[in-house]
Amino acid sequence: MADPQYVEELDTIDRIQVVTYRLGITLCGLALLLPAIDQFYTGVLSYFQPALMLGSIAVAASLHIYSKTVRYALAHATWLALILFACSTYFDWPIHQGWVNGLLLITMSGIAFKEHFCFKIPGLKYTPVLLLMATLAQLAERTHLFVGASLIAAILILFMAGAKWRMPLHFDIGDKRNYQQ
């Protein structure tokens, strides 16, 4: 999070990136709610992966993290997920979709951990553990654990998204001079 006393001059692209980033976080949080909703409305879970994918792409494409290495790792986890998804879908490679979702959730885990330092939302720093549990539960086909971990993570991420939407746009960018090239 930026220094509140420093206000970076944002251009149109900066504003679009920040809004895209916040929309991506919100969409990922909503996607994580879908497994719990599917318990009541069968068939809703089919929207889980597309929603998670779109949210992760939005976040990965508009990351504002000063460290180039961390920015690269978080963004490329999503791109690797997309490659695996394409290979399993179009080339019929036997890739369990839990691996694809797990890679998508790496991006969200990193964002949740980073934002924990900004917002001090209780439990937010445990979101990566919850998302790992959800991924492993999906791979092991443990539906109740998958639903539970996804639901708790969704609530935390949506609280974070709400906090993000309430702050000024320039807080997401910070001082552009601090970004590693």
C-alpha positions in Angstrom: 0.0 0.0 0.0 1.2 3.4 -0.8 2.3 6.1 1.6 -0.9 8.1 2.2 1.0 11.4 2.1 2.3 10.6 -1.4 -0.2 11.0 -4.3 1.1 9.6 -7.6 -0.2 11.3 -10.7 -2.4 8.6 -12.4 -3.0 8.4 -16.1 -5.9 6.7 -17.8 -4.0 3.4 -18.1 -3.1 3.5 -14.4 -6.8 4.0 -13.5 -7.8 1.1 -15.8 -5.2 -1.2 -14.3 -6.3 -0.4 -10.7 -10.0 -0.9 -11.5 -9.1 -4.2 -13.4 -7.0 -5.3 -10.4 -9.8 -4.7 -8.0 -12.4 -6.3 -10.2 -10.2 -9.4 -10.5 -9.8 -9.7 -6.7 -13.6 -9.3 -6.4 -14.3 -11.9 -9.1 -11.8 -14.4 -7.5 -13.6 -13.9 -4.1 -17.0 -14.5 -5.8 -15.6 -17.5 -7.6 -14.5 -19.0 -4.3 -18.1 -18.7 -3.1 -19.4 -20.9 -5.9 -18.5 -24.3 -4.3 -20.6 -23.4 -1.2 -23.5 -22.1 -3.3 -23.4 -25.2 -5.4 -24.4 -27.2 -2.3 -27.8 -25.5 -2.6 -28.0 -24.8 -6.4 -26.6 -27.8 -8.2 -24.7 -26.8 -11.4 -23.4 -23.5 -10.2 -19.9 -25.0 -9.6 -19.5 -25.2 -13.4 -18.8 -21.5 -13.3 -16.1 -21.8 -10.7 -13.1 -22.3 -13.0 -14.1 -19.7 -15.6 -14.8 -17.1 -13.0 -11.5 -17.9 -11.1 -9.6 -17.8 -14.4 -11.0 -14.4 -15.4 -10.3 -13.0 -12.0 -6.8 -14.3 -11.8 -6.0 -13.0 -15.3 -7.3 -9.6 -14.3 -5.1 -9.6 -11.2 -2.1 -11.0 -13.0 -2.3 -8.5 -15.9 -2.5 -5.5 -13.6 -0.3 -6.4 -10.6 1.3 -3.4 -8.8 4.1 -4.9 -6.7 7.4 -3.2 -6.4 9.5 -6.4 -6.5 10.0 -7.6 -10.0 10.6 -11.2 -8.9 7.4 -11.4 -6.9 5.4 -9.7 -9.6 6.8 -12.2 -12.1 6.1 -15.3 -10.0 2.5 -14.3 -9.2 1.7 -13.3 -12.7 3.3 -16.3 -14.4 1.5 -18.8 -12.1 -1.7 -17.7 -13.8 -0.2 -17.9 -17.3 1.1 -21.4 -16.6 -2.4 -22.3 -15.4 -3.8 -21.0 -18.7 -1.3 -23.1 -20.7 -2.2 -26.2 -18.7 -5.9 -25.5 -19.2 -5.4 -25.1 -22.9 -3.4 -28.3 -23.2 -6.0 -30.3 -21.2 -8.9 -28.8 -23.1 -7.6 -28.7 -26.7 -5.0 -31.5 -26.8 -6.8 -33.8 -24.3 -3.8 -34.0 -22.0 -4.8 -35.8 -18.7 -4.3 -32.8 -16.4 -6.5 -32.7 -13.3 -8.3 -29.3 -13.2 -7.2 -29.0 -9.5 -3.7 -28.3 -10.7 -5.0 -25.5 -12.9 -7.0 -24.0 -10.1 -4.1 -24.4 -7.7 -1.9 -22.4 -10.0 -4.6 -19.7 -10.4 -4.9 -19.6 -6.6 -1.1 -19.0 -6.2 -1.7 -15.5 -7.7 -4.6 -14.9 -5.3 -2.6 -16.2 -2.3 0.3 -13.8 -3.0 -2.1 -10.9 -3.3 -4.0 -11.8 -0.1 -0.7 -12.1 1.8 0.6 -8.8 0.5 -2.7 -7.0 1.3 -2.6 -8.5 4.8 0.1 -6.0 5.7 -2.0 -3.1 4.4 -5.4 -3.9 5.9 -4.7 -6.1 9.0 -7.9 -8.0 8.3 -8.0 -10.8 10.9 -7.2 -14.2 9.2 -6.3 -12.7 5.8 -2.7 -13.9 6.2 -4.0 -17.4 6.4 -5.7 -17.2 3.0 -2.8 -18.9 1.2 -3.1 -21.9 3.6 -6.9 -22.0 3.0 -6.4 -21.9 -0.8 -3.7 -24.6 -0.6 -6.2 -26.7 1.5 -8.9 -26.1 -1.1 -6.6 -27.1 -3.9 -5.4 -30.3 -2.2 -9.0 -31.1 -1.2 -10.1 -30.7 -4.9 -7.3 -33.0 -6.0 -8.2 -35.6 -3.4 -11.9 -35.2 -4.2 -12.8 -34.2 -0.6 -15.8 -32.0 -1.4 -16.6 -30.8 2.1 -13.1 -29.7 2.8 -12.9 -28.0 -0.6 -16.2 -26.2 0.0 -15.2 -25.2 3.6 -11.7 -23.9 2.7 -13.1 -22.1 -0.4 -15.9 -20.5 1.6 -13.6 -19.1 4.4 -11.1 -17.9 1.8 -13.9 -16.2 -0.2 -15.1 -14.3 2.9 -11.6 -13.1 3.7 -10.9 -12.1 0.0 -14.3 -10.3 -0.3 -13.6 -8.3 2.9 -10.2 -7.4 1.3 -11.9 -6.5 -2.0 -14.3 -4.2 -0.1 -11.4 -2.5 1.7 -9.7 -2.1 -1.7 -12.7 -0.5 -3.3 -13.0 2.1 -0.4 -9.5 3.4 -0.8 -8.3 6.0 -3.4 -7.0 4.6 -6.7 -3.5 6.0 -6.2 -3.0 3.8 -3.1 -2.7 0.8 -5.4 0.0 2.3 -7.5 2.2 4.0 -4.9 5.4 5.7 -6.0 6.1 4.6 -9.6 9.8 5.3 -9.0 10.0 2.3 -6.6 9.1 -0.3 -9.2 11.9 -2.6 -10.3 12.2 -2.6 -14.1 
